[in-house]
Amino acid sequence: MQDSGAKHEIVEDKEKNILFFGFNQLNSLFAVGTEQGFYVYSTQNLKERTKMLFNGGIGIVEMLFKSNIFALVGGGPRPAFNPDRVILWEDSQKKCISEILTGNKPIKAVKLQKNLLVVVLEDQVIVYDHDIKERGRDHTTENPNGLVAISPDTEHIVLAYPSVQIGMVVVNHLSSFPEQKVHILAHNSKIAQIALNRDGTRLATASEKGTLIRVFDTKSKEMVKEVRRGSKQARIYSIAFSDDSNFLACSSDTGTIHVFSLVDKTHNRTSSFSFVGGYIANIFNSEWSFGEYRGGEDGLANVPTLVSFAPRKAEDDQTVSVNVLTARGEIITLTFDVSGAQQTSPTSVQKRSFLANNSNNE
């Protein structure tokens, strides 16, 4: 193992400029990379689970469920580690236990799963096994944002990433023997965001236009749902399935959080005008979100955000809650009533600040 060049001593906790934020596989924890290290918090109560400060920035923090194993990549103006390597960090021992080099190619994303590690470069996706031996690699189209998704279910591990063909997504069923790769032509333009549901049976995609989100069966390649975020172009920051795959949420640079039903069409808003045709008819005949949040007084326009669903209290629970992480250092919990149809605003909004001790409710 080569020396990563990082100094691991604890430093004074001063700089908290956010470089990265992301949920674990269960959405029960979230990690934050800053210009001087990383933090891990409980999603439910914002209790700080751990932190590690370095003389440099952490641009990626990937968690392995609730374990003490993290995959770290240096980032920011003064990276703690060279950005072309993954540091496997054992947090209980506060030390690096392994290191993966990528040959001077900056790492765009990392994913951890049971006995697997996935590294995303700008034009490749590399899969490693539990011994950090390369299991396979695939070329992609230009992927500067490191688009990749992996299903949380440890028994049905599915990996998705952009193909070399514009608008196409590769779905690799890693738990199958032999592995099964499926190519899904999702859009006519570049893929901007992807997500998998818990068991990897559904893939959600958005293109760089950002107006539509499509949901596909990952084996048959059939499109099973199409919903409309809006009629104007937007950059989709994130997409997430609920744990039961009944709902879908997305965030974008417009600052609006959208929530859709994937099973009950009556929940989603629809409009239909028989006197229009072509493109306009497609817009009016679309399924629109039943739940929307426009960011409150401060607004979220052009603020990077990441969405996930909170666990439902019971199967007959008539509400659904979405957690929204923001680059401003807050988590916003939105609760929607799903007992009726076409409701548009959350019944409650809770804002809490991480990297700070203050919180407030709206």
Kinemage of the C-alpha trace (Angstrom):
@kinemage 1
@onewidth
@group {chain A} dominant
@subgroup {mainchain}
@vectorlist {calphas} color= white
{ca met a 1} P 0.000 0.000 0.000
{ca gln a 2} L 1.431 3.369 -0.974
{ca asp a 3} L 1.518 6.359 1.324
{ca ser a 4} L -1.492 8.561 0.659
{ca gly a 5} L 0.419 11.650 1.704
{ca ala a 6} L -2.244 12.709 4.204
{ca lys a 7} L -1.606 13.796 7.761
{ca his a 8} L -4.104 12.039 9.978
{ca glu a 9} L -3.675 14.015 13.172
{ca ile a 10} L -6.766 15.732 14.502
{ca val a 11} L -6.805 19.452 13.794
{ca glu a 12} L -8.873 22.283 15.171
{ca asp a 13} L -12.449 22.196 13.895
{ca lys a 14} L -12.658 25.517 12.056
{ca glu a 15} L -13.436 25.184 8.364
{ca lys a 16} L -16.755 23.551 7.558
{ca asn a 17} L -17.198 24.455 3.903
{ca ile a 18} L -19.207 21.568 2.479
{ca leu a 19} L -17.649 19.577 -0.365
{ca phe a 20} L -19.902 16.500 -0.251
{ca phe a 21} L -23.049 15.141 1.383
{ca gly a 22} L -24.725 11.770 0.991
{ca phe a 23} L -26.936 9.190 2.710
{ca asn a 24} L -25.955 5.636 3.587
{ca gln a 25} L -27.717 2.681 1.959
{ca leu a 26} L -30.534 2.721 4.525
{ca asn a 27} L -30.910 6.533 4.587
{ca ser a 28} L -30.503 6.291 8.364
{ca leu a 29} L -27.193 8.180 8.366
{ca phe a 30} L -25.684 10.888 6.232
{ca ala a 31} L -22.072 11.917 5.756
{ca val a 32} L -20.653 15.357 5.076
{ca gly a 33} L -17.239 16.020 3.559
{ca thr a 34} L -15.683 19.403 4.321
{ca glu a 35} L -12.427 21.257 3.719
{ca gln a 36} L -11.047 19.803 6.952
{ca gly a 37} L -12.472 16.299 7.206
{ca phe a 38} L -15.797 14.503 7.437
{ca tyr a 39} L -18.785 14.132 9.752
{ca val a 40} L -21.497 11.472 10.040
{ca tyr a 41} L -24.928 12.227 11.505
{ca ser a 42} L -28.105 10.348 12.315
{ca thr a 43} L -30.799 11.390 9.851
{ca gln a 44} L -33.539 11.116 12.456
{ca asn a 45} L -32.127 13.198 15.295
{ca leu a 46} L -28.960 14.801 13.816
{ca lys a 47} L -26.837 13.202 16.513
{ca glu a 48} L -23.202 13.264 15.437
{ca arg a 49} L -22.086 9.664 15.107
{ca thr a 50} L -18.453 10.347 14.274
{ca lys a 51} L -16.103 12.854 12.743
{ca met a 52} L -12.523 12.868 11.545
{ca leu a 53} L -10.585 16.034 10.863
{ca phe a 54} L -7.626 16.280 8.495
{ca asn a 55} L -5.275 18.950 7.217
{ca gly a 56} L -7.193 18.934 3.958
{ca gly a 57} L -10.535 18.376 2.288
{ca ile a 58} L -12.657 15.257 1.804
{ca gly a 59} L -14.604 15.327 -1.461
{ca ile a 60} L -16.327 11.924 -1.184
{ca val a 61} L -17.482 10.018 1.919
{ca glu a 62} L -19.176 6.711 1.145
{ca met a 63} L -20.588 4.659 4.022
{ca leu a 64} L -21.138 0.904 4.242
{ca phe a 65} L -24.532 0.724 5.935
{ca lys a 66} L -23.907 1.408 9.665
{ca ser a 67} L -20.415 -0.055 9.833
{ca asn a 68} L -17.145 1.670 10.713
{ca ile a 69} L -15.856 1.303 7.145
{ca phe a 70} L -15.785 4.397 4.941
{ca ala a 71} L -14.467 5.060 1.451
{ca leu a 72} L -12.832 8.487 1.295
{ca val a 73} L -11.558 10.581 -1.605
{ca gly a 74} L -9.728 13.862 -1.181
{ca gly a 75} L -11.298 17.039 -2.532
{ca gly a 76} L -11.450 20.801 -2.374
{ca pro a 77} L -8.613 23.313 -2.836
{ca arg a 78} L -6.357 21.376 -0.414
{ca pro a 79} L -7.279 17.671 -0.676
{ca ala a 80} L -6.485 15.481 2.325
{ca phe a 81} L -5.634 12.683 -0.125
{ca asn a 82} L -4.760 12.693 -3.782
{ca pro a 83} L -8.064 12.706 -5.731
{ca asp a 84} L -6.930 9.725 -7.838
{ca arg a 85} L -7.174 7.202 -4.988
{ca val a 86} L -9.771 5.703 -2.670
{ca ile a 87} L -8.879 5.476 1.006
{ca leu a 88} L -10.657 2.685 2.883
{ca trp a 89} L -10.966 4.081 6.380
{ca glu a 90} L -11.579 2.019 9.532
{ca asp a 91} L -13.136 4.592 11.799
{ca ser a 92} L -12.951 2.696 15.091
{ca gln a 93} L -9.174 2.533 14.627
{ca lys a 94} L -8.982 5.945 12.945
{ca lys a 95} L -6.695 4.676 10.223
{ca cys a 96} L -6.444 3.768 6.554
{ca ile a 97} L -6.673 -0.003 6.050
{ca ser a 98} L -6.355 -0.088 2.273
{ca glu a 99} L -5.872 2.153 -0.714
{ca ile a 100} L -6.913 1.936 -4.360
{ca leu a 101} L -5.067 3.906 -7.031
{ca thr a 102} L -6.639 4.815 -10.371
{ca gly a 103} L -3.586 5.858 -12.375
{ca asn a 104} L -3.735 9.652 -12.070
{ca lys a 105} L -7.405 9.760 -13.047
{ca pro a 106} L -9.594 11.797 -10.670
{ca ile a 107} L -12.334 9.789 -8.971
{ca lys a 108} L -15.858 11.092 -9.568
{ca ala a 109} L -17.854 8.755 -7.303
{ca val a 110} L -17.520 5.690 -5.075
{ca lys a 111} L -20.141 3.151 -3.994
{ca leu a 112} L -19.871 0.450 -1.320
{ca gln a 113} L -21.962 -2.691 -1.032
{ca lys a 114} L -21.620 -6.080 0.616
{ca asn a 115} L -18.207 -7.389 -0.545
{ca leu a 116} L -18.086 -4.840 -3.375
{ca leu a 117} L -16.562 -1.463 -4.091
{ca val a 118} L -17.369 0.581 -7.197
{ca val a 119} L -15.140 3.390 -8.446
{ca val a 120} L -16.384 5.837 -11.073
{ca leu a 121} L -13.974 7.753 -13.297
{ca glu a 122} L -14.954 10.261 -15.959
{ca asp a 123} L -15.109 7.560 -18.630
{ca gln a 124} L -15.060 4.241 -16.738
{ca val a 125} L -16.772 2.276 -13.989
{ca ile a 126} L -14.600 -0.237 -12.103
{ca val a 127} L -15.933 -2.950 -9.774
{ca tyr a 128} L -13.706 -4.479 -7.071
{ca asp a 129} L -14.411 -7.505 -4.876
{ca his a 130} L -13.892 -7.797 -1.115
{ca asp a 131} L -10.162 -8.465 -1.613
{ca ile a 132} L -9.863 -5.227 -3.625
{ca lys a 133} L -9.224 -7.270 -6.737
{ca glu a 134} L -10.665 -5.870 -9.927
{ca arg a 135} L -13.795 -7.791 -10.858
{ca gly a 136} L -14.603 -5.886 -14.027
{ca arg a 137} L -14.667 -2.506 -15.708
{ca asp a 138} L -16.788 -0.841 -18.333
{ca his a 139} L -16.400 2.292 -20.413
{ca thr a 140} L -19.021 5.023 -20.231
{ca thr a 141} L -19.827 8.196 -22.061
{ca glu a 142} L -18.259 11.316 -20.562
{ca asn a 143} L -19.435 11.246 -16.943
{ca pro a 144} L -18.018 14.301 -15.127
{ca asn a 145} L -20.615 14.127 -12.342
{ca gly a 146} L -19.924 10.467 -11.586
{ca leu a 147} L -23.448 9.220 -12.239
{ca val a 148} L -23.893 5.763 -10.726
{ca ala a 149} L -26.494 3.904 -8.666
{ca ile a 150} L -26.371 0.658 -6.710
{ca ser a 151} L -29.301 -1.110 -5.074
{ca pro a 152} L -29.218 -1.303 -1.242
{ca asp a 153} L -30.468 -4.909 -1.060
{ca thr a 154} L -27.502 -7.177 -0.275
{ca glu a 155} L -29.194 -10.201 -1.870
{ca his a 156} L -30.012 -8.498 -5.179
{ca ile a 157} L -27.132 -6.174 -5.983
{ca val a 158} L -27.751 -4.173 -9.137
{ca leu a 159} L -25.451 -1.507 -10.547
{ca ala a 160} L -26.487 1.199 -13.037
{ca tyr a 161} L -24.388 3.754 -14.918
{ca pro a 162} L -24.354 5.608 -18.260
{ca ser a 163} L -23.449 3.637 -21.374
{ca val a 164} L -21.078 4.805 -24.094
{ca gln a 165} L -24.217 5.594 -26.095
{ca ile a 166} L -25.954 8.884 -25.365
{ca gly a 167} L -29.225 8.392 -23.480
{ca met a 168} L -28.557 4.745 -22.626
{ca val a 169} L -28.064 3.228 -19.169
{ca val a 170} L -26.224 -0.016 -18.402
{ca val a 171} L -27.862 -2.137 -15.696
{ca asn a 172} L -25.584 -4.854 -14.330
{ca his a 173} L -27.219 -7.549 -12.191
{ca leu a 174} L -24.134 -8.343 -10.105
{ca ser a 175} L -25.813 -11.007 -7.945
{ca ser a 176} L -26.802 -13.090 -10.965
{ca phe a 177} L -24.588 -15.955 -12.066
{ca pro a 178} L -23.327 -15.279 -14.560
{ca glu a 179} L -23.725 -11.508 -14.328
{ca gln a 180} L -26.459 -10.126 -16.551
{ca lys a 181} L -26.052 -6.782 -18.280
{ca val a 182} L -29.070 -4.974 -19.663
{ca his a 183} L -28.901 -1.842 -21.822
{ca ile a 184} L -31.864 0.522 -21.510
{ca leu a 185} L -32.322 3.365 -23.984
{ca ala a 186} L -33.984 5.810 -21.626
{ca his a 187} L -33.727 9.179 -23.399
{ca asn a 188} L -32.629 10.805 -26.643
{ca ser a 189} L -30.287 13.219 -24.847
{ca lys a 190} L -27.584 12.770 -22.210
{ca ile a 191} L -28.461 11.063 -18.942
{ca ala a 192} L -28.402 13.589 -16.088
{ca gln a 193} L -29.519 11.483 -13.113
{ca ile a 194} L -30.302 7.853 -12.256
{ca ala a 195} L -31.611 5.931 -9.250
{ca leu a 196} L -32.420 2.319 -8.365
{ca asn a 197} L -35.039 1.066 -5.946
{ca arg a 198} L -34.191 -1.134 -2.978
{ca asp a 199} L -34.039 -4.513 -4.746
{ca gly a 200} L -32.847 -3.173 -8.087
{ca thr a 201} L -35.995 -4.092 -10.004
{ca arg a 202} L -36.726 -0.477 -10.996
{ca leu a 203} L -34.532 2.193 -12.579
{ca ala a 204} L -35.460 5.892 -12.642
{ca thr a 205} L -33.779 8.210 -15.139
{ca ala a 206} L -33.758 11.875 -16.113
{ca ser a 207} L -32.058 13.478 -19.093
{ca glu a 208} L -30.221 16.793 -19.270
{ca lys a 209} L -33.537 18.396 -20.271
{ca gly a 210} L -34.896 17.541 -16.825
{ca thr a 211} L -38.569 17.690 -17.747
{ca leu a 212} L -39.440 13.987 -17.531
{ca ile a 213} L -38.532 11.148 -15.192
{ca arg a 214} L -38.928 7.644 -16.558
{ca val a 215} L -39.081 4.394 -14.594
{ca phe a 216} L -38.016 1.088 -16.165
{ca asp a 217} L -38.152 -2.587 -15.269
{ca thr a 218} L -34.463 -3.499 -15.011
{ca lys a 219} L -34.890 -6.965 -16.523
{ca ser a 220} L -37.499 -6.537 -19.239
{ca lys a 221} L -36.327 -2.969 -20.050
{ca glu a 222} L -39.977 -1.945 -20.269
{ca met a 223} L -40.854 1.617 -19.275
{ca val a 224} L -43.425 1.201 -16.521
{ca lys a 225} L -43.966 4.856 -15.620
{ca glu a 226} L -43.318 8.357 -16.931
{ca val a 227} L -43.909 11.450 -14.802
{ca arg a 228} L -43.344 15.109 -15.553
{ca arg a 229} L -41.300 17.377 -13.297
{ca gly a 230} L -42.062 20.474 -15.365
{ca ser a 231} L -42.263 21.944 -18.846
{ca lys a 232} L -39.045 23.995 -18.706
{ca gln a 233} L -35.513 22.620 -18.709
{ca ala a 234} L -33.886 22.036 -15.320
{ca arg a 235} L -30.878 20.287 -13.863
{ca ile a 236} L -31.991 17.297 -11.806
{ca tyr a 237} L -29.880 17.078 -8.654
{ca ser a 238} L -31.265 13.812 -7.291
{ca ile a 239} L -33.940 11.125 -7.621
{ca ala a 240} L -35.014 8.635 -4.936
{ca phe a 241} L -37.472 5.764 -4.549
{ca ser a 242} L -39.360 5.137 -1.335
{ca asp a 243} L -38.468 1.909 0.431
{ca asp a 244} L -41.611 0.188 -0.891
{ca ser a 245} L -41.146 1.696 -4.389
{ca asn a 246} L -44.604 3.275 -4.211
{ca phe a 247} L -43.287 6.834 -4.382
{ca leu a 248} L -40.575 8.784 -6.170
{ca ala a 249} L -38.991 12.114 -5.236
{ca cys a 250} L -36.692 14.449 -7.128
{ca ser a 251} L -34.889 17.747 -6.613
{ca ser a 252} L -33.571 20.209 -9.170
{ca asp a 253} L -31.932 23.595 -9.616
{ca thr a 254} L -35.378 25.199 -9.772
{ca gly a 255} L -35.484 24.785 -5.995
{ca thr a 256} L -38.669 22.700 -6.035
{ca ile a 257} L -38.916 19.240 -4.475
{ca his a 258} L -41.392 16.985 -6.298
{ca val a 259} L -43.036 13.799 -4.989
{ca phe a 260} L -44.868 11.367 -7.299
{ca ser a 261} L -46.970 8.266 -6.761
{ca leu a 262} L -45.813 5.265 -8.781
{ca val a 263} L -48.768 3.000 -8.022
{ca asp a 264} L -51.856 5.171 -7.540
{ca lys a 265} L -52.353 7.336 -10.608
{ca thr a 266} L -55.149 9.283 -8.911
{ca his a 267} L -52.641 10.872 -6.524
{ca asn a 268} L -50.662 12.565 -9.296
{ca arg a 269} L -52.032 15.688 -10.936
{ca thr a 270} L -53.079 15.430 -14.571
{ca ser a 271} L -54.400 17.863 -17.143
{ca ser a 272} L -56.029 16.992 -20.435
{ca phe a 273} L -57.147 19.309 -23.222
{ca ser a 274} L -58.593 17.634 -26.288
{ca phe a 275} L -58.110 20.677 -28.516
{ca val a 276} L -54.298 20.680 -28.386
{ca gly a 277} L -51.957 18.287 -30.113
{ca gly a 278} L -48.327 17.256 -30.478
{ca tyr a 279} L -45.809 18.458 -27.897
{ca ile a 280} L -48.342 20.620 -26.046
{ca ala a 281} L -50.711 17.670 -25.751
{ca asn a 282} L -47.927 15.549 -24.279
{ca ile a 283} L -47.377 18.161 -21.571
{ca phe a 284} L -51.053 18.456 -20.667
{ca asn a 285} L -51.600 14.698 -20.681
{ca ser a 286} L -48.640 13.987 -18.396
{ca glu a 287} L -48.720 12.852 -14.794
{ca trp a 288} L -47.414 15.642 -12.570
{ca ser a 289} L -46.270 15.454 -8.949
{ca phe a 290} L -48.883 15.280 -6.206
{ca gly a 291} L -46.498 16.851 -3.695
{ca glu a 292} L -44.366 19.958 -4.120
{ca tyr a 293} L -42.196 22.103 -1.888
{ca arg a 294} L -40.750 25.320 -3.278
{ca gly a 295} L -38.107 26.008 -0.679
{ca gly a 296} L -39.878 28.297 1.745
{ca glu a 297} L -38.800 31.885 2.361
{ca asp a 298} L -35.099 31.276 1.714
{ca gly a 299} L -35.686 29.333 -1.495
{ca leu a 300} L -33.593 26.463 -2.843
{ca ala a 301} L -33.031 27.628 -6.430
{ca asn a 302} L -29.522 26.618 -7.584
{ca val a 303} L -28.761 25.101 -4.159
{ca pro a 304} L -27.544 21.488 -4.640
{ca thr a 305} L -29.872 19.096 -2.833
{ca leu a 306} L -30.213 15.369 -2.223
{ca val a 307} L -33.505 13.622 -1.452
{ca ser a 308} L -34.359 10.388 0.349
{ca phe a 309} L -37.477 8.936 1.942
{ca ala a 310} L -37.862 8.484 5.671
{ca pro a 311} L -39.145 5.084 6.856
{ca arg a 312} L -42.935 4.884 7.017
{ca lys a 313} L -44.345 4.241 10.486
{ca ala a 314} L -46.670 1.457 9.310
{ca glu a 315} L -48.036 -0.050 6.112
{ca asp a 316} L -51.305 1.819 6.594
{ca asp a 317} L -49.557 5.128 7.350
{ca gln a 318} L -51.334 7.860 5.389
{ca thr a 319} L -48.280 10.107 5.211
{ca val a 320} L -44.946 9.970 3.431
{ca ser a 321} L -41.877 11.962 4.489
{ca val a 322} L -38.944 13.111 2.373
{ca asn a 323} L -35.594 14.225 3.784
{ca val a 324} L -33.757 16.887 1.786
{ca leu a 325} L -30.056 17.545 2.381
{ca thr a 326} L -28.846 20.922 1.132
{ca ala a 327} L -25.437 22.397 0.352
{ca arg a 328} L -26.274 25.144 2.838
{ca gly a 329} L -25.862 22.669 5.677
{ca glu a 330} L -29.454 21.853 6.531
{ca ile a 331} L -31.793 18.893 6.383
{ca ile a 332} L -35.422 19.604 5.563
{ca thr a 333} L -38.068 16.991 6.383
{ca leu a 334} L -41.248 17.291 4.325
{ca thr a 335} L -44.365 15.329 5.256
{ca phe a 336} L -47.166 14.792 2.736
{ca asp a 337} L -50.663 13.415 3.284
{ca val a 338} L -51.245 10.579 0.802
{ca ser a 339} L -54.770 9.666 1.889
{ca gly a 340} L -56.367 11.900 -0.721
{ca ala a 341} L -55.626 12.789 -4.317
{ca gln a 342} L -53.594 15.543 -5.971
{ca gln a 343} L -52.520 17.352 -2.806
{ca thr a 344} L -49.711 19.772 -3.572
{ca ser a 345} L -48.149 21.165 -0.374
{ca pro a 346} L -46.521 19.369 2.580
{ca thr a 347} L -48.539 19.205 5.769
{ca ser a 348} L -45.390 19.919 7.772
{ca val a 349} L -41.889 21.228 7.099
{ca gln a 350} L -39.056 20.802 9.580
{ca lys a 351} L -35.696 22.495 8.991
{ca arg a 352} L -32.624 21.520 10.981
{ca ser a 353} L -29.032 22.655 10.570
{ca phe a 354} L -26.124 20.236 10.637
{ca leu a 355} L -22.556 21.444 11.254
{ca ala a 356} L -24.359 23.759 13.703
{ca asn a 357} L -26.414 23.379 16.847
{ca asn a 358} L -29.449 25.418 15.874
{ca ser a 359} L -32.719 24.078 14.494
{ca asn a 360} L -36.118 25.497 13.673
{ca asn a 361} L -39.513 24.444 12.465
{ca glu a 362} L -41.552 26.056 9.743
